[in-house]
Amino acid sequence: MITNLKKLEKLIPEVIGKLEKIKETELAAELSWCWVSFQNDQNPVGVIEKGNAALAKFSAAREKNSKAVAKKLVEDLEKALA
């Protein structure tokens, strides 16, 4: 179960916005859908899966340009999904 629900609630809109900014709109839409679904059924599988996919995209973006995604956002998302 996701233990850092409050952190995740604050982070998800920022993560979705950043995904859209780095042109990962499909993943942003999927994460958004999974988040709404999670709020309805409390099943975190999709949020965790898409959150981890977002982390991978952020890491790749940071390799190309360290300023593309804030290190703090990556770290906060990692903690929230742990």
N, C-alpha and C positions, 0 to 999 in steps of 0.2 A: 504493500500500500504506500502511496505517496505520503510521506510524513511531513514534508515542508509545504503543505497546501497554501498557507498564507503567502509564503515567498513566491510560490508558483503563480498565484493569482495576480501578484504585482508584475511578475516577469513575463507572463505569456503575451500580453499586448506589445511589450517592448521587443520580444523575440520575433513575433509575427511582423512587426514593423521593420525590423532589421532584415528579416528574410526577404521582404518585398524590396527593400533598398538594394540588396545584393542580387536582385533579379531571380530569386527563388520563390516566385509567386505560387507555384503549384504546392510546394511544401508548406508555405505560409497558410494557404487555404486548407490543406489537410490538417495542419496543427490546430487551426481555428475550429474546424469541424470536430476534431477529437476532443478539444477542450470543452466545447458545448455539450458534447455527448457525455463526457466525464462528469460534468456538473449535474447531468440528469440521472445517470445510472451508477456513478461512483466506481466505474471500472476504469482503472488507470492505464490499461495496456496500450491503448492508442496514443495517449499523451506521452507515455514513456518512450514508445517507439519513435514517434515523430520528434520528440524532444531530443532524443539521441541522434536522430538524423540531422536535426538543426545544428547540434554541436559539431557534427562532422563537417557540415557545410561552413560553419563559422571557422573551424580550424583551417580548412582549405583556403578560405578567404583571407585569413590572417597570414598564411604562408605567402600568399601573393603580395599582400599589402597589410602590414601590421596594424594600420589605422582603419582598415575596412570594418572591423568589428572590435568593440572595446573588450579588452582583456577581462574587465570586471563583469561584463555581461556573460562571457563564457564561463567564468568561475562561478558566478551566481547560479547559472543554469545547471552546471555540474552539481553543485551543492543541493539544489532544489530537487534534482532527479535522483540523487543518491539514496 
